[in-house]
Structure formats: structure tokens, C-alpha cells
């Protein structure tokens, strides 16, 4: 079982299309917020990293739209670490209704990079160590 990090997101009018349903690109924004909060939870300051010319970039995404989320719903956005690599990691994410129904699922690979050099960097040792607690347990 994976250790899961979650945030709550309220769906505002601005998040929806003309039919009152979350516009498809906004699910990605919800997931980005959860990943950013998760990185902060690990003790990393993204503004400090950016000041050093380092940071995380998305390298690959695969998503599935399962059922609509509507205006004013409160949803849970989850982050589960699937894999840690030398220069990045893979997340599984879900957007769920309060009853647990999964409405959106995402697999996201991110890489740690040096923006100035345009090159991959190894994850900081303390980050890699903190991520171990979130890896799937072998049962």
C-alpha cells in the first residue's frame, strides 16, 4: 500500500465550462497544486530551488477522465509516489469526490533539472531519502 498525500480543492465557477463541469485542463492544475504541496511537505522550497536555477519539470503524463466534477464540489486530490529515479520520480494522482468516486486519474513523470544548463540533475539526497517513506511497500 502506498502512503498517500492529499489536499482538498473546492471547484469554483472559474474552474468550469459553460455546463458547470470542470474544464479538462483544470484537472491538471488541481494535480499540480497537490504535487507542489507534496514537495513542500518533503521540506523542499521551490522558490529557493528556482533562485538556484533548479527545479522540477513534467516529462510525461497519461490521464484518464472518468466522470465529471461539477461547480462547488469539494474534491480530494491525491499524490502517491510510484517510482523514484536518480533524476526524477513518477506519481500516480487521483481527483476523488467525497464519496470516494475517482473522477480523474493521472500518472505523471517529473524530472529534476538545472534550468541554466538545460540538463538533468540528481535528486538531492535528503529529498530522495524523504521519498522512500512514500514508496509502495512490498507485501
Order of alpha helices (4+ residues) and beta strands (2+ residues): beta-alpha-alpha-beta-beta-beta-beta-beta-alpha
